[in-house]
Amino acid sequence: MTNISTDYARAFMTTHGAAVLRHLRAITLERTLGPNASDGDLRWHAAQCALVRQIENHITTGQSQ
């Protein structure tokens, strides 16, 4: 059985995977919400950012294994 972090690293090291990761970063981590964002919007955005960070952490871990 393979380590899931290794699987993430392999999936995102392709040209297409890197493009998907750039897109995910653009729509989450690099996006800011305006001052009129609701509490729900802020929570949703924080959850999306957390998911992208988790993916990136798996990629980093998988590359070092």
N, CA, C and O of each residue as an XYZ file, in Angstrom:
260
protein
N       0.850     -1.186      0.000
C       0.000      0.000      0.000
C       0.894      1.248      0.000
O       1.874      1.320      0.741
N       0.549      2.207     -0.825
C       1.365      3.411     -0.910
C       0.936      4.420      0.148
O      -0.189      4.389      0.648
N       1.847      5.295      0.467
C       1.570      6.375      1.395
C       0.769      7.438      0.648
O       1.107      7.783     -0.485
N      -0.286      7.959      1.268
C      -1.152      8.928      0.587
C      -0.383     10.186      0.201
O      -0.677     10.784     -0.834
N       0.588     10.601      1.000
C       1.374     11.788      0.658
C       2.173     11.571     -0.617
O       2.321     12.491     -1.421
N       2.683     10.373     -0.804
C       3.396     10.043     -2.036
C       2.446     10.113     -3.230
O       2.819     10.578     -4.307
N       1.232      9.653     -3.028
C       0.228      9.724     -4.094
C      -0.087     11.172     -4.466
O      -0.211     11.500     -5.646
N      -0.217     12.031     -3.462
C      -0.441     13.458     -3.736
C       0.729     14.033     -4.535
O       0.524     14.728     -5.530
N       1.941     13.744     -4.104
C       3.127     14.271     -4.791
C       3.156     13.820     -6.242
O       3.441     14.616     -7.137
N       2.864     12.559     -6.477
C       2.869     12.042     -7.852
C       1.774     12.675     -8.697
O       1.996     12.997     -9.865
N       0.599     12.852     -8.115
C      -0.524     13.415     -8.864
C      -0.286     14.872     -9.254
O      -0.665     15.302    -10.344
N       0.337     15.616     -8.365
C       0.497     17.044     -8.616
C       1.838     17.411     -9.233
O       2.079     18.589     -9.498
N       2.721     16.441     -9.472
C       4.000     16.782    -10.092
C       3.917     16.792    -11.620
O       4.874     17.180    -12.291
N       2.793     16.372    -12.162
C       2.612     16.446    -13.610
C       2.309     17.886    -14.010
O       1.973     18.713    -13.162
N       2.426     18.178    -15.278
C       2.100     19.514    -15.776
C       0.651     19.863    -15.465
O       0.350     20.978    -15.041
N      -0.235     18.913    -15.677
C      -1.653     19.147    -15.430
C      -1.929     19.309    -13.937
O      -2.710     20.172    -13.537
N      -1.295     18.491    -13.124
C      -1.465     18.596    -11.677
C      -0.984     19.931    -11.148
O      -1.628     20.528    -10.286
N       0.146     20.406    -11.658
C       0.684     21.706    -11.241
C      -0.274     22.827    -11.635
O      -0.451     23.785    -10.883
N      -0.894     22.713    -12.811
C      -1.862     23.722    -13.259
C      -3.086     23.730    -12.347
O      -3.598     24.795    -12.001
N      -3.548     22.563    -11.965
C      -4.694     22.462    -11.057
C      -4.348     23.087     -9.707
O      -5.156     23.822     -9.138
N      -3.164     22.803     -9.197
C      -2.755     23.358     -7.916
C      -2.645     24.886     -7.981
O      -3.044     25.574     -7.041
N      -2.115     25.414     -9.069
C      -2.046     26.875     -9.243
C      -3.453     27.472     -9.237
O      -3.691     28.518     -8.633
N      -4.381     26.795     -9.915
C      -5.765     27.268     -9.949
C      -6.380     27.242     -8.543
O      -7.034     28.201     -8.133
N      -6.172     26.153     -7.814
C      -6.710     26.055     -6.458
C      -6.157     27.160     -5.559
O      -6.889     27.748     -4.763
N      -4.853     27.439     -5.695
C      -4.245     28.524     -4.918
C      -4.875     29.874     -5.295
O      -5.155     30.698     -4.423
N      -5.092     30.091     -6.579
C      -5.638     31.367     -7.047
C      -7.047     31.619     -6.516
O      -7.394     32.753     -6.187
N      -7.846     30.578     -6.432
C      -9.235     30.771     -6.004
C      -9.412     30.643     -4.495
O     -10.524     30.801     -3.990
N      -8.337     30.360     -3.773
C      -8.444     30.228     -2.318
C      -7.415     31.109     -1.619
O      -7.744     32.197     -1.147
N      -6.182     30.647     -1.553
C      -5.148     31.313     -0.766
C      -4.816     32.714     -1.268
O      -4.476     33.588     -0.471
N      -4.908     32.938     -2.562
C      -4.552     34.240     -3.135
C      -5.760     35.155     -3.301
O      -5.638     36.256     -3.836
N      -6.909     34.707     -2.850
C      -8.150     35.471     -2.976
C      -8.449     36.170     -1.651
O      -8.265     35.593     -0.579
N      -8.898     37.382     -1.733
C      -9.315     38.094     -0.524
C     -10.795     38.407     -0.623
O     -11.334     38.650     -1.703
N     -11.423     38.393      0.515
C     -12.837     38.752      0.572
C     -12.942     40.191      1.033
O     -12.126     40.655      1.828
N     -13.928     40.885      0.545
C     -14.103     42.286      0.885
C     -14.611     42.486      2.301
O     -14.951     41.526      2.994
N     -14.660     43.736      2.722
C     -15.095     44.047      4.088
C     -16.565     43.707      4.344
O     -16.984     43.620      5.498
N     -17.327     43.520      3.310
C     -18.747     43.192      3.478
C     -19.010     41.687      3.476
O     -20.165     41.264      3.451
N     -17.966     40.886      3.501
C     -18.142     39.433      3.506
C     -18.839     38.994      4.791
O     -18.528     39.473      5.882
N     -19.762     38.100      4.639
C     -20.501     37.610      5.811
C     -19.646     36.632      6.611
O     -18.615     36.153      6.139
N     -20.089     36.350      7.813
C     -19.404     35.373      8.653
C     -19.345     34.019      7.948
O     -18.324     33.333      7.990
N     -20.436     33.647      7.309
C     -20.469     32.377      6.582
C     -19.481     32.350      5.426
O     -18.820     31.339      5.190
N     -19.381     33.463      4.706
C     -18.421     33.556      3.605
C     -16.992     33.403      4.116
O     -16.179     32.705      3.511
N     -16.696     34.057      5.229
C     -15.347     33.971      5.804
C     -15.014     32.554      6.257
O     -13.900     32.074      6.050
N     -15.983     31.893      6.873
C     -15.767     30.508      7.321
C     -15.567     29.572      6.122
O     -14.690     28.708      6.143
N     -16.379     29.750      5.085
C     -16.265     28.923      3.880
C     -14.894     29.126      3.232
O     -14.244     28.161      2.829
N     -14.461     30.374      3.135
C     -13.163     30.684      2.544
C     -12.036     30.078      3.367
O     -11.092     29.525      2.803
N     -12.117     30.172      4.687
C     -11.096     29.597      5.565
C     -11.022     28.082      5.385
O      -9.933     27.509      5.386
N     -12.167     27.438      5.233
C     -12.179     25.982      5.035
C     -11.553     25.603      3.699
O     -10.821     24.618      3.612
N     -11.836     26.376      2.664
C     -11.239     26.114      1.355
C      -9.719     26.274      1.424
O      -8.976     25.456      0.880
N      -9.269     27.324      2.091
C      -7.824     27.556      2.230
C      -7.174     26.420      3.002
O      -6.084     25.970      2.647
N      -7.831     25.955      4.049
C      -7.288     24.856      4.848
C      -7.131     23.598      4.002
O      -6.144     22.877      4.148
N      -8.082     23.327      3.129
C      -7.997     22.151      2.266
C      -6.815     22.255      1.310
O      -6.085     21.281      1.121
N      -6.618     23.425      0.706
C      -5.494     23.602     -0.215
C      -4.173     23.472      0.538
O      -3.230     22.868      0.027
N      -4.093     24.034      1.751
C      -2.871     23.883      2.560
C      -2.608     22.417      2.889
O      -1.459     21.974      2.887
N      -3.665     21.668      3.170
C      -3.502     20.243      3.464
C      -2.963     19.501      2.241
O      -2.083     18.649      2.373
N      -3.474     19.812      1.070
C      -2.969     19.209     -0.166
C      -1.494     19.541     -0.337
O      -0.688     18.659     -0.634
N      -1.136     20.819     -0.151
C       0.267     21.221     -0.303
C       1.166     20.538      0.732
O       2.296     20.162      0.421
N       0.676     20.381      1.939
C       1.464     19.679      2.958
C       1.699     18.219      2.573
O       2.796     17.692      2.760
N       0.671     17.571      2.037
C       0.830     16.186      1.573
C       1.858     16.116      0.440
O       2.686     15.206      0.399
N       1.797     17.075     -0.469
C       2.764     17.086     -1.593
C       4.170     17.227     -1.068
O       5.062     16.489     -1.488
N       4.393     18.159     -0.156
C       5.721     18.372      0.421
C       6.218     17.126      1.141
O       7.371     16.726      0.976
N       5.361     16.520      1.928
C       5.727     15.294      2.644
C       6.039     14.169      1.663
O       7.022     13.447      1.827
N       5.207     14.027      0.655
C       5.404     12.963     -0.335
C       6.679     13.133     -1.141
O       7.308     12.143     -1.515
N       7.068     14.367     -1.415
C       8.291     14.604     -2.175
C       9.530     14.268     -1.360
O      10.573     13.941     -1.927
N       9.432     14.344     -0.049
C      10.599     14.058      0.790
C      10.729     12.586      1.155
O      11.700     12.186      1.798
N       9.770     11.794      0.753
C       9.816     10.359      1.081
C      10.433      9.555     -0.036
O      10.549      8.335      0.072
